[in-house]
Amino acid sequence: MTIEKPGDYWEKIAEHWNTDVEAAKKTNCSNCVAFDVSPRMKKCMPLEGKLGYCWMHDFKCHKDRTCYTWAAGGPIKDDEKSKKNQMKGG
């Protein structure tokens, strides 16, 4: 088993996005187009203000995480858009 250094995570994300670590740290779930923190979704989350639902991957996620499929333009903050994502399956 390989144990990574704490900084390795963001270095890998920065390399994937062809940017520096500081810029990569700004591409997180809290500003991803698929991250749902609408009032209706907040009712389902155990950690108020920290978790949201990812419609890209169909799971709850922490606002400070990120992934290789991050996309600008979020988060989802209104119930209507949240419901539309639910109805279309993500």
Buried (B, 14 or more C-beta within 10 A) or exposed (E): EEEEEEEEBBBBBBEBBEBEBEEBBEBBBBBBBBBBBBEBBBEEBEEEEBBBBBBBEEEBBBBEBBBEEBEEEBBBBEEEBBEEBBEEEE
